[in-house]
Amino acid sequence: MPERALTADHPTPHRPTAAPVELSFDERLTLTDMAMTVRLDEATVAYEVNTAHIPTTPVDLADIVTRPLDTTPTPLPDLDPHPTPVAALLQRAHRRLLTDGWCAHVLVDRNGARCLVGAIHIEAGGDHRLEDDAATVLLDAIRRQFGDDVDSVTTLNDAFGTGRVPIRMVDHAARLADARGL
């Protein structure tokens, strides 16, 4: 069958239009992200094209740095210890994590960094009741922040790739234990 040419005698066939679909917030966010990614990619290419002709020379850091670099870490401020034993233990564990480092999936890694449980354990000095009480308060602080789905301190510790959030939770637990008089 031959195709008909669209003329005034044969107008475009009418197609029913669908009602506009209301997009969810996540869908709008995804579309905006995609549009911004395209715009940023285009801007990157435009920048490279527009600056390709500009000659550059490498920067010699010896010309910029005129004094020795201070590579010693800044000492942490001395904190007044919490007066209650569980709060003081959590505060010491928090400080140990800040100074010795944080790790996941092991109590202590080969560099001496500790997980949350490992920091509490070493700071408890063998007092298992105090260690258990500190872990209980820490789990309570974690559940306040992340909900009751977190089943243990270790679960939270191992769920993160960096120690920023887990270490902050030990600080929150120290304050919570102090407020409770533990």
N, C-alpha and C positions, 0 to 999 in steps of 0.2 A: 504494500500500500504506500503510495507516495506521500511524503510529508507535505503538510499544508503550510504555506507561507502565512505569516501573521500580517494581516492587513486590516483596514477598517471594516471590511466585510466579515473577517474572521478574527475577532478580538482574542486576547489571551484568555484561555479557559480559566474560570473561577475556581480557586482552590480554597477550601475552608481554612481559616487561620486558627491556630490553637491559642487558647487563652494564655497570657503571660504567666510563667511559673514563678512563684515566690521563692527566692533562694534563701537558704539558711545563712546564718552568720558565718559558719565555717566555710561554706561554699563561696560566699562573697570574699572572704579573706583569702581563700585559695586562688580565686581568679585575680584578685588584686596583686597577690604575691607573684603570680605568673606574669602579669603585665609589667610589674616593676622589674622583674628579672630580665625580661626582654629589653626594657628601656635601659637598664644598667649595662647589659651586654652591648647594646648599640653605642652607648656613651663611651664604653671602654675601647671599642674599635675606633670610634671617632677620635678619641684622645691619642691613641697610638698612631693613627694616620696623620693627625695634625702636628704631632711632635716628633715624627720620625726624622725630619730634616735638621733638628736642633742637635748640634754636636755636644756631647757630654764628656767630662773627664772624671775619672774616679776620684773620690774624696780620700785624702790621706788623713787618718785619724790623728796622726802625730801633729798635724797642723791645728787641730781643733782642741784636743785634750792637752792641757798645759800643766797639769798637776797629776800626781798619782791618784788612781781610782781607789776609793775606800770600799773594799769588798767584804768587810766584816759586817755581820748582821746586826741590825739595831736591837739592843736588848729590850726584852719585854718589860713593861712597867711592873713594879712590885705591887701585888694585889694584897689587900687585907684579907686574910683567910676568913672563910665563913666560920662562925662560932660552933656550928653543929657538925658532928662527925661525918654524916653522909654528904652534906653540902661541901665540906672541906675536901673530902675524898674526890668528889666529882670536879671540884675546882683544880685540884692537883692533876687529875687525869686530863683535864682540858689543857692545862699548861704543858703537860708532857707531850700531848699531841701537837701542840704548836711548836715546841722546841725540837722534839725528836722526829716528828713527821707522822703521817697517817698512812695506813695501808689497808688493803682489802684482801679477803680470802685466807689470811693467815693471822695468827695472834701477833707475831713479830716477824718482819721481813729481814733479809740479810743485812740491810743498812741500819737496822735498829728502829725503824718506824713501826708503829703499833696500830692495831685496830681498836675500836672503842672498848671492847671487852678486854683486850690485852692491856690497854692503858689503865683501866679500872683495876685489873688484877695486880699489876705491878705496884700501883699506888696503895692498894689495900694492905700490902705487907703481910699477907698470910691470914688476915682476919676475914674468914669466909662469910661470916654473917654480915659484916659491913659491906663486903663486896656484893653479896646478894641484894642487900637493901639498896645500894647505889644502882645496880643494874635494874631493879624494879622501878625506881624513880625515873631512870633514864628511859625505860620502855614506856612509862606513863607519859613522859614529856613527848616522846616520839609519836605516840598514839594521839595525843592532843593535836599535834601538828599534821599528821598524815592519816589519821583514822585508825579504826580498830582492825583493819586488814593486815597491818604489820604484825607478824607473829613473834618476832624476836629482835633484839638489838643487832644481832649478827645479820639478819635479813636486811635491815636498813643500811648497815655498814657496807655490805657487799653490793648494794643496789646502786651505788654511786661510783663514778669514775674518778672523782676528786674528793678530797676530804672536807671541802668547804662546808657543806650542809651537815655531815655527820659531826664534825667538830663543834659547829654551832649548836647542835642538839645537846652536847655534853654541857655547854655553858648554860643553856636553858634549864637543863636538869639540875644543875648546881643551884640556880636561883629558885627553882621550884622546891628543892629539898630545904633550902634555907627558909623559904616562906612557910613550909610545913613544920619547921622546927626539928627536922631530922638530921 
